[in-house]
Amino acid sequence: MERTLVLLKPSTVQRALIGEIISRFEKKGLRIAGMKMMQLTDELLDDHYSHLLGKPFFPALKASMMKTPVVAMCLEGVDAIAVVRYITGYTNGRKADPGTIRGDYCMSNQQNIVHASDSPEAAVVELARFFRPEELYDLYDLNLDRLYAIDEWQ
């Protein structure tokens, strides 16, 4: 099973969309292997967005990410990274397809509801940044045979 990080951003928290967004992932068949609400710090954001340090929009991005706590989740499933990114849609909500999370719930490039890891390598690094090993769970799911063909997950 592949794992990926998803952050429900302050725009999700402020608009009371947490349950709706989590429900979309669960209805697809992704499993929650870890979840917590947390307030992001300067240090954590500098590390997480290190590729954006020095960009003119970074201070505004950082301030928006610290406005409220976020919900950090580890989602798990076959091809979880690609599936999550497909469900979330294009980064800029104005350009995201209807039916995707961003296409249905946002109009912004920055206030875009969720962050999702973009590669297996990024997922490993990001999950370690937001979760201690003991905060992630291996939950055997009796429904795997209803979600996937046996050769897809064994």
N, C-alpha and C positions, 0 to 999 in steps of 0.2 A: 504494500500500500504506500502510496506517495502522500507526503504531508506538505502543507503550505501554510504560511501566515496570512491571516486576514485581520486588518484593523478596521473597526467601525469608527470612523472619524467623528470629531465633535459635531459636524453638521448632521450626522445620523443621531447622535445623542440629543442634541438640541431640538430636533424635529420629532422626537419620540418614534423613531423608525427602527429601533434596535430589534424588536421582536419580528417585525415584518422582514427585515433583511436576513436575520438568522433563519427564519422560516423558509425563505427562498433556497438557501443552501441545503437545509435539511430535506426539503421536498424533492430536491434533485437527487438525493441519496448520499450526499457527503456526510461524514460523521464528525462530530466535534470530539477531538482528542484532548483538548484543553481550552479553557476560556477564563478570562478574568477582566475586571474593570480596573483601569489604572490611570493615574495622572502622569503624563509624560514630562520629563525634565529637559532642561537645556542640553545636558550632556548626552542623554539618550537620543534626542532629536539631531544633535550635531553628528553623532555616530550614524544614525539611521539614514540621514540625508547628506552624508559627507560629500557625495557627488554633486550636491547643489550649493555647498558652502561658497560664498562669494558671489553668487548670482543675485541680481538686484531684487528679485522677488522673495529671496529666502527669509528675511526677517518677517515678512507678512505671513508666509507659510508657517513658520515656526510659531508665531503668535496665535494663528488660527488652530494649530494642533495642540496648543496648551489651554485653549479657552475652556474646555471641559475635559473630564476623563474620557478615555477611549475604551472600547471593548476589544481586547486582543483575543484572537482565536487561532487554534491550530485545527485546520480541517484536513480530513484524511479520506482518500479514495483512490481508485484507479485513475491515473492521469489527473490528479486533483489540481495541480497547478494550471494546466490548460483549461480544465473545466471551470475553475473559479474565475479565471480571466475572461473566459467566454461569457459567463453569467454576469460578470460585473460590467462588461462593455467598454467601449472606448473611453479613455481618460477624461476627455472634455465632454461633459454631460450634454452639451448642445449638439454634439456630433454623434452621440451614442444611439444605437438602434433602440427603438421601442421594444419592450420585452426584456431588455437588460436592466440591471439594477440602476445603473447611471442613466440609461435612457428613460426610465420610468420615474426616477426620483431626484434628478438634479439638473441644473442649468449651468453649472460652473465647471471650470477646469481645475480650480483649486479646492473648492468646497464640493468635492466629488464623491462623498459618501463613504468610500472604502479605499483601503490600500490592499493590494494583493501581490505576493511575491511573483516575480516575473521569470524565474528559472529555478531548476533544482538546486543549483549552487546558492542562489540568493535565499531560497527557502531555508536551507540549513543554517546559514548565517543569521537570518532574521529571526527564526524560531529560537535560536540560542540567545539572541539579544533580548527577547521579550519573555522567555519562559526558562525556568530552571528545569532540569531533567525530571525531577519529581512532580512537576506540575503538568506533565503530559502523561496520558494514560493509554495503555494498550487494551482496548475493549473489544473482545471478540463479539462480533455481531452475528446473531443467528439469522439475520436477513440477507447475508451476503449472497446466498444462492438465489434470492429474489431480485437482487440488484445487478448481478453479473453472471455470466457463464462461468462455470467452475475454472476453466483454463485462463480466465482473465485475472483472477486474484490469488491463485495458489502458486 
